[in-house]
Amino acid sequence: MRKLVAWNLMTLDGYFEGDKPWDLEFHNHAWGPELRELSEQFGKEGDLLVFGRRTYEGMAAYWPTAENEGPVKDYMNSIAKLAVSKTMKEATWNNSRVVSDPVAELKTLKAQDGKTIFVFGSAELIASLMKEGLIDEYRICIVPVLLGSGNPLFKTADQLTELKLVSSATAANGAVILHYEIGKAA
């Protein structure tokens, strides 16, 4: 059985993007050798990326022509990708397809053999998957800034979700990388 892992960068006050879509300038406060190494590891660990429509569109606009991104660019452009949308008709980024029912699709994919499935960005999608109990792990980089406003990573939920800390690491720039499994907290 495959794991479904949600990965995101988040400000200390809980935002994964600023007030406008793709307002990600705060990521520069966390980016460094530790996150580059972690990003390269994701490419080795996973074989499928899942994005909500807006995140997919932003990623598809950036990665095909990204400069100075080395191995991360290579895996981002070659790995299989799902774009979750009820309005998109086709996904044009290499090795992508559109799905309109992510819950059914991911239940099927998680039951198959394969590597880790990652959801990058896509806070609304993550909230819907969390509600269905499909997220197995959260990996979050806490960026050492207070943004003040923006789009929160975690949306209002109907239930308490207990987490178990698997690991934590502090980057030289003060960012904290957290890895949690879903389940009883210790």
ABEGO torsion letter per residue (X at the ends): XBBBBBBBBBBAAGBABBABBGBAAAAAAABBAAAAAAAAAAAAABABBBBBAAAAAAAAAAAAABBGAEAAAAAAAABBBBBBBAABABBABBGBBBBABAAAAAAAAAABBEBBBBBBEGAAAAAAAAAAGABABBBBBBBBBBAGBEBBABBBBABBBBBBBABBBBBAAGBBBBBBBBEBBX
